[in-house]
């Protein structure tokens, strides 16, 4: 399959800007009169009335479900049970990653389309067809895939600007990696989440994502600290949600994301947000690739300018021992993305790269 053809996948529509949420009813109306909205209690308290009014003004009769907790198969089944046998026209996830994945999971099981409405920009999951499934102990057990990308992604940058800056910072950390992971995937024999070799388009988007972040992410974080929408914020949100998502789905992942398999089990570090894990993972990937120290030092400086992690201590793991670093490396080897590297890597190689980054960053 991988040698015969290649696939590019993307949401059908991407809508971004101040008050973009107001487009929800018009977009959802194309699918039928009865959408289901899935969001957590905080989001529904904050904007549930606005969302419902917007959908009803478009002639729709929404079913609104509250979701909280982990994305597990029983949790998805419970949401479907709440529908009492009604199959909605489309699923709409509003909020952070959990609510969006809950909507995706319900849509996959019912065979319907999904619209994602992120209220934070902590990662690129809104544009992705992937659904991270966990058990009740927050251990990832699978990554399921929608049959097609989300039908629409609606990003209201007023909501992003009003959210705590730590979320956008995490999204930037997650997005920085996509250039290097996609390049590694293309250089080797890696495959994308679509199961084929990368297209050059995916690599180009991942590269553009990185260039936008280098130019605008610092100013974007300042905008969020002020609660303001700016051109820099618009550019950065587009990079974090759209370009990063298209870059990883069509370019592939590799070591930076593989390292999260070890970090989610590591003392202290397991509590850090995903984007900080991946930001640190970028440094380790560059070291493992044998990049010049000057390039690593430049990336460390860029991370520090954004308050992204450059050491295990900054992830919450003080005084990491050699044995603990070895454990992180061993767990990293369980990630499927490692096969996307253009070279064979061992746990010992990963541990050496971690030690090298720790020394440079110190």
URTA-V190332 format. One line per field, one symbol per residue. ss: DSSP state (H for helix, E for strand, - for the rest). phi: phi as a letter, one per 30 degrees, with the letter a starting at -180 (. if undefined). A space follows every 10 residues. Layout:
ss: ???
phi: ???
This chain:
ss: ---------- --EEEEE--H HHHHHHHHHH H----EEEE- HHHHHHHHHH HHHHHHH--- --EEEE---- --HHHHHHHH HH-------E EEEEE-HHHH HHHHHHHHHH --EEEEEE-- ----HHH--E EEEE-----E EEEEE----- -EEEEEHHHH HH--HHHHHH HHHHHHHHHH HHHHHHH--- ---------H HHHHHHHHHH HHHHHHHHHH HHHHHH---- HHHHHHHHHH HHHHHHHHHH H---HHHH-H HHH-----HH H--HHHHHHH HHHHHHHH-- --HHHHHHHH HHHHHH---- --HHH----- -HHHHHHHHH HH---HHHHH ------HHHH HHHHHHHHHH H-
phi: .dccabbcba edbbbbleie eddedddddd ckdbdccbad ddddddbedd ddddddddic bdccccbbjc dbdddddddd dddhidcdda cbcbkddddd dddddddddc icdbccbdcb cdacdeccdd bdcbcdcicd cacdbddbde dabccddddd dddedddded ddeddedded dddddddcbd bdddibddde eddddddded dddddbdddd ddddecicdb dddedddddd cddddddddc cjcadedddd ddddcdeidd dddeddeded dedddddddi ddeddddddd ddeddcicdb bddddjcdhd dedddddedd dedddddddd ddbdbcdddd dddddddedd dd
